[in-house]
Amino acid sequence: MTTVTAYEAKTHLPRLLKAVEGGERIVITRYGKPVAELVPLADPGRDVAATIARMRRAREDRPAVPLDELLAARHEGHKV
């Protein structure tokens, strides 16, 4: 993990972004204290797959709702 001052971060942002794209984590300090961290974004494809897997696991524990109940519920509470 690399540490840079706020001034260095401002001055060398393109170089720092290139390092972050390569997987490096960079801590930005102000007056010697850490205030921010540049980190690579998580791979969105992996997050979507994990979310779908969680949704499927959650559905396994619930009973199936018949289609006629779903269709009846969509108008519940509407004014006639």
C-alpha positions in Angstrom: 0.0 0.0 0.0 1.4 3.4 -1.0 0.9 6.6 1.0 0.9 10.1 -0.6 0.1 13.5 0.7 -2.9 15.4 -0.6 -0.7 17.7 -2.6 1.1 14.7 -4.3 -2.3 13.2 -5.0 -3.5 16.3 -6.7 -0.3 16.7 -8.6 0.1 13.1 -9.7 -3.5 11.9 -10.0 -3.2 10.3 -13.5 -0.2 8.2 -12.3 -2.0 7.2 -9.1 -5.1 6.2 -11.0 -3.0 4.0 -13.3 -1.5 2.3 -10.2 -5.0 1.8 -8.7 -6.2 0.3 -12.1 -3.3 -2.2 -11.6 -4.7 -3.2 -8.2 -2.7 -1.0 -5.9 -4.3 0.7 -2.9 -3.2 4.3 -2.1 -3.7 6.1 1.1 -3.9 9.9 0.9 -2.8 11.9 4.0 -3.3 15.5 5.1 -0.9 16.8 7.7 0.4 13.3 8.3 -3.0 11.8 9.0 -4.8 9.4 6.6 -8.0 10.9 5.2 -8.8 8.9 2.1 -8.0 5.7 0.3 -8.0 5.1 -3.5 -8.9 1.5 -4.2 -9.8 -0.4 -7.3 -13.6 -0.9 -7.9 -15.0 -4.3 -7.3 -15.6 -6.3 -10.5 -19.3 -5.6 -11.2 -19.8 -9.0 -12.8 -18.8 -10.8 -9.7 -21.1 -8.7 -7.5 -24.1 -9.4 -9.8 -23.4 -13.1 -9.7 -23.2 -13.1 -5.9 -26.4 -11.1 -5.6 -28.3 -13.5 -7.9 -27.0 -16.4 -5.8 -28.2 -14.8 -2.6 -31.6 -14.1 -4.1 -32.0 -17.8 -5.2 -31.0 -19.0 -1.8 -33.6 -16.7 -0.2 -36.3 -17.9 -2.6 -35.6 -21.6 -1.6 -36.9 -20.9 1.9 -40.2 -19.3 0.8 -43.3 -21.1 -0.5 -44.3 -20.5 -4.1 -47.1 -18.0 -4.6 -49.7 -19.0 -7.2 -50.1 -16.6 -10.2 -53.8 -15.9 -9.4 -52.7 -14.6 -5.9 -50.1 -12.3 -7.4 -52.5 -10.9 -10.0 -55.2 -10.3 -7.3 -52.6 -8.6 -5.1 -51.5 -6.0 -7.7 -54.8 -4.1 -7.4 -55.2 -4.5 -3.7 -55.8 -1.1 -2.1 -56.7 0.7 -5.4 -59.9 2.8 -5.4 -62.8 1.3 -7.3 
